Amino acid sequence: MHVHILGICGTFMGGIAVIAKQLGYRVTGSDANVYPPMSTMLQEQGIEIMEGYGPEQLQPAPDLIIVGNAMKRGIPCVEYMLNEGLPYISGPQWLENYVLNTKKVIGVAGTHGKTSTSSMVAWILEYAGLNPSFLIGGVTGNFGISARVTDSPFFVIESDEYDCAFFDKRSKFVHYRPFVQILNNLEYDHADIFENIDAIKKQFHHLVRIIPGKGEIVAPYGDKAIDDVLKMGCWSNLVYTGKEGAELSYRLINTDGSSFEVLDKSGTSLGTVEWESIGIHNVLNALMAIEAAKYVGVAYETAIRGLCDFRMPKRRMELKGVVNDIAVYDDFAHHPTAIKTTLDGLRKKVGADKRIIAVFEPRSNTMKMGVNHEQLADSLAIADEIYMYAPDGLKWNTDELADGHKFNVCHDFEAMVKAIKASAQPGNVILVMSNGGFGGIQNRLLTELAEK
């Protein structure tokens, strides 16, 4: 069977491609934006990628077209697909129909931390010998891929609240049939499809409604938005983590979160996690992963030992290189809360005396629209110097954030690279934050800094 995937280089659709390939399908795909790490992973899997969205890519016609949610009416291949009556399906619906209907699914939903937490769950199950299938929105550190399918009954999936396709506007996660569901956190995001946070809460409750009574929901202790969702009705086992008195809580050993004790409800230590990850947000993610794994049979102690060997996914505080004693990190953070927690973790890791240069691209649809932009100055304040790239097309006045000293708004990419190069000194740390390719600025900076 030949499947062609429209929008194949998105993190989710790339995972679909890998799973389809492993199931024995002939897989091809097309995308307008092809960049690593997803393009590299697909090529390593032997999947043919075509640039652009021309009708010729569907000639001869594949047996099935899997349509990504970036596809819109008016795109030539979409119009050709509809006019010719070619068979098509959304990615989430394909997963439900062809893969998840035979699996016990562990889902991870939330505004932040989905990729990291689902990677943790998958690795814990792997460490415990359960050989899970998974589909995660990034290239995992331990597995080196974003998705795989095995004969294990367990499937770990990143449960995205974004819509499925132009013909299915429900959130992806309503197709996933979870048995265990982590609800990590909930804030307003995806302003291009959700009018307000209440609209997102409604989608989250659609997810809660399909979790079996004998299944489990793992929720953060004290998250008002998640509590609002659960007050609409909850029919499954409900477990809280995060704070003292919850099923699991923590005691920091290192303030940056690189070492911490896991505590049970009585405050008794269950073991210590010593790992490469940093930030309190990742400590909280870890507690949820440990609890979710426990419900499918992994002992707390085993999960804790497993996390000591956990490697963060690509683009999650990933050290890209050190040149002339200047370190360049890459992170996916794109929402003010994620930006702030990421910078806080980095500050605690490097100490108060290290100079941090933050480089940010407001690339998400929400940020392009200007939603939450009033929180940016505060979320970036931990950095000593800030460079925000503001290309044409943003729907808000980015210059209002520039302060003439610490916060620099740059409309020219090349000029921004040169300014960062001039500013960076030995001992500095540069943190690049974007949920896109950002013009390959991470490697570009390493090249430029080598010439200082």
N, C-alpha and C positions, 0 to 999 in steps of 0.2 A: 504494500500500500504506500502510495506517495502522498505525503502531506507537505504543504507549503505554508510557511508561517509569515504573516505580515507583521512587521515590527519585531523581528527576531532578536535584535540586540538589546532590547529592554531586559532588565534582570529577570523578570517573571517569564517572559516569552522565551528567553534563552534557556531557562530551566525546562520549560515545556519541550523545547527542541531536543535537549539532552535525553529526557525521559522517552520521548517518541523514538529516538535513535536506538536507545537501549532495548526498547520493546521490539525492534526489528523493522521499523518503518524506514522507508527512504525519506530523508528529511532535507528540504531546501528552505531558504527563507530570504526575505529582503528587508532592508531598512535604509532610512535616509541618513541616520547618524551611526556610524560604525566606529567604535573606539574601545580600547582595552578597559577593564580586563575581560569583558564579556565576549568581544570579538575574538580575542586570542583563545579563550576557552572553547568556543564553538569550532574554530578552525582545528584545534587539537583533537576535537571529537570527530573530525572528518565531515563536518556539515558545511554545505556550500552556501555562501552568503552573496547576495546580489545587491548592488547599490541602487537606491532609488525605488520607485513604485510604478514602473511602466507595465502596461497590459501584456507585453511580450513575456513577462515573467510567469504568466499563467498559461502559456502556450508551449507545448500541449497542456491541457488542463490536468492539474493534480486530482487525486481521488478526493481530497478534502483540504479546505483552506481554513487554517486556524487564524483568527483575526484578533490582533492586539488592540488595546483600548486607545492607542494613539491614532488609529485609523479613523478618518472622517469621510463623510460624503464629499464628493468632488475630487478625491484622489483617483487618478486614472485607473489603477488596478482594482480599486473598490467598485468603481462604476462598471468596469468590464465584468467583474465577478457577478454583480447583480443583473446586468443586462443579459449575460449568457446563462444565467440560472445555475451557476456553479455551486456545489455544496459547500457550506461554510458553517463555522461554529466558533464560539468564543473560547479562549484558553481555559477559564475556570470550568465551563460546561464540559469541555473535552476531558479535563481531569476527572470531573465527577463521573462521567459516563464510562471512561475507559480505564481508570486507575483507582480512584478513591473508593469506589463502591465495594471493593473487596478488602479494604484496609481499615485498621483501627487508627484514626487520625488524631494527632496531637497538634493543635493549632496555636499560633502565637499572634495575637492582635494587639494594636496600640499605636498611638501617634509616634512614639519613639521606641527604639530598641528592638524592633521586630527581628531584624536580621541577626543581631548579636545573640538575642535570647534563643531564637530557633536554632542557631548554630550550636549553642550550648546544649540544648536538649538533644540534638542529633548526636553530638559527640559523647554525651553521657550514655546514651543508649548504645552507641558503638563500643565505648569502653566497657560496658557491661555485657558485651557479646551478643547484643540483640540485632545487629546488622540492619539498621533502619533504612527505609527509603526516605528521601527528603526532597523538598523544593524550597529553596531559600533565596531571598532577594540580593544575593551577593556571592562572590567566590569565597567559600569557607577556607579558613586557615588550616584546619586539620585534614580536610579531604581534597582541597585544591580544585573543587568543582562546586557548582551551585545546586546541582540536582543529581539524583540517581534513583533507580528503581531496583529493588531486590525482592527476594521471596519472603522477606520478613512480614509479619502481620502489621508492623508499625510503620506509619508514614508521618513524618514531621513536616509541617508546612507553615510558611510565613503567611498569616491571614491578613491580607490587605483590604482596607475599607474602600479603596478606589473602585470605580465602576468597571464592568467587564468588557464592554464593547459599545459601539455606537447603536447597536440594536438590543443591548441588554444593560440598562442603567443601574441595576442592582449592584451592591458591593460584592467584590469577588468572593468574600468569605462565606456567603450564603450557600455556595456550591460545595463546601468542603466536608460536610458531615462529621464534625469533630466529636471525638469521644472525651478528650481532655482539651480544655481551652484556657489558655493564658490570656487574661485581659490586662495588658501591661500598664496602660495609662490612657488618658483621653484628653486631648486639647483640640482647639479649633485649627483645622488645616484643610487643604484641598478646597480652597474658596471658589475654585472654578466650577465645582459641582455641588458643593454643600452651602446652603444659604447661611447657616449658623451652626453652632455646636449642637443644638437640639436635633437638627437633622442627622448629624453623625450619631448621636445617642440612639436615635430611632433605628438606624442601620445596625448598630451594635446589639440592640435588643432583638432584631431579627435573627442575629447569630445565636444569642442566648436561647431563643425559642426552639432551636433545633438540636440542642445538646441533650443527650439522653438523660433520663432520671438517674441512671446508674453511672453516668459520666461525672466529670469534675470540672469545676471552674476555679482557676487560681487567680485571685484578685489582689491588688495592692491595698494595704491597710491605709485608710484615710484619704483615698482619692475620691473627691466629691462627684466628679463626672461619672466615674465608674459606679459609684454608689447609686447615683440617679438612674443609671441603666438597670441595675439589679433590682431597684425598687419597683420597676415596671413589671416584675415577675421573674422568679428564678425557680426552676424545677429540678436542678441538679445538685450534687454535693458541692458545697461552696467553702473554699479554704482561703484564708488571708495570709499574706506574708509581708515582711518589711519592717514592722515596728515591734517593740517589746510587747509581749502578750499575744502576738500573732503566732500562727503555726510554726513559722520560721522567722528568726530575726538575725541580727549580726552584731559582732563587736569588732571594731577595727583594730588591727595590729599596726599597720602602716596607714597614715592618714590619707595617702593617695589611693587606697583601696586595693593595692597590690597584694595585701595579705590581710585576711580577716577570719574570725571564727564564726561558724554557723551555730546558732542557738535554737533549741527547741522551745516549746511554749512555756516551759518552766524556767528558762534561762540557762539550762544545762548545755554545755558545749558538745556538739556532735562531731567536731573536727575542724581543721583549719585548711582554708584554701590559700595557697601561695601560687600566684599565676602572673602572666605577663600583662594582664589587663589592668586598667586604672579607672578611677572615677567611682563615686558612690552609685551612680546610675547603673554601672555594670555589676556592682555588688548586689543591688536590688534585682537586676535581671537574673543573676545567678541563683538567688533564693527561689525565684519562680521556676526556673529550669529544674532545680533539685526537687521541688515539690511535685511538679508535673511528672517527672520521671518516676518518683516514688509511687504514684498512682498506677503506673503500669508495671510495677514490680522491681524497680531498682532501689536498693537500700540507700538510705541517706549517706552512709559512710562510703559506699561505692561511688556515688555521684560526686561527693566531695573530692575523693581521690582523682576521679576523672577530670574534674575542672582544673586540677593542678597541671594537667597536660594540655589544657585548652589553648587554642591559638585563635586570635580574633580574625574575623573575615577581612578580606581586602578592603581598603579604604575606610577602615575603622581604626583611627589613630595608628595608621601604618607608617612606619619610618621608611621614607623613600631613599634616604641617603644622608651622608654627612660629608660636607666639602669645606675645607679650610675651617674646621671646627664649628661649622654652622649646620645644624640639623634641620631637615625638611620633612615634616609629617603631612600626611594626607588623611582627611576625614570627610565623611558623607554628611556631616551636620548641615542642616538647612533651615531648621525652625529655631526661633529664638531660645526656647528652652534647651534644645539639644546643643546649640552653640554654647550656651552658658555652662552646662554641665561638662561638656567636652573640654572647654578652656579651664574650668575649675580642676578637673582631673589632671590636666597637663601642668597647671601651676603647682599642684601638690607634688607632682612627680619631679619636676625640675627645681623646685624651691623658689623662694621669694626673690633671690638675687638674679636669676636668669632673665634675660630680656626676651619676651615673647612678641613676635610679629604675626598678627592674624591677617590672613588674606581670604576674603569672602566673596562669593558670587551669589547674588540673589536670583537663582535660576528656576526654582520651583514655580509652578503657576501661581501659587499663593503669594510668594514673594514678588513675582513680577507685577501682580495686581496691587501690591502695597499693603496687603493685609498683614498685621502684626509688625509692620516696619517701625512703629513707634517704640517697640521693645528692643530694637537692634542695638542701640547705643549702650543700654544697660547690659545686654547679653554679651557684648564684646568688650566690656569695660575691663575685664581681667587682663587683657593683653596690654602691652606697653605701647604698641603702635599698631594701627589698623589700616588696611588697604581694602576698600570695597570696589569691585569692578561694576560699573554701571553702564552697560551698553545701551544703544538706542532700543526703544520699544518698551521700557519699563513704564508703568502707568502711575508713577508717583515721583515727587521731587526728591531725588536722592541727595541733591546738594545741601539740603537742610541738615544733613547729618555731619557734614564736614565742619570741623572746629578750627581749622588752620594750624593745628598742632599735632594731636594724636590721631584723629580720625580723618583719613584721606579718602575722598571719593574720586575714582579714576574713570574717565570716559574713554580713554585710549589704552588698549591692552599692552602695546609695546612700551608706551611711556610708563605704565605701571610696573612692568617687569624691570625696567631700568631703575626706577625709583626704589624698588625693593632691594635690588642689587646694591645700590649706592648706600642704602641705610643699614643693611645687615653687616654685623661685625662678628669676629670670632667669639664663640660662646653663646651666640644667639640661637633661638629656636623659632623656626617659621612653621606655622600651622595653616595649611590650605584647607578651606571648607567649601564644598560644593556637592550637589547631587548630580552633576554632569561631568563632562570631560574637561571643562574649564580651559580649553585650548592647549591641553598638555602642559599647563604651567608648572606642575610639580617637577617634571624632568627638565623643563626649560630653565627653571631656577637653579637646579643643580649644575647645569652646563654653564650658565652665566656666572654663578658663584665660583666655579673652578678657575675663572679668568680674573678674579679679583687680585 
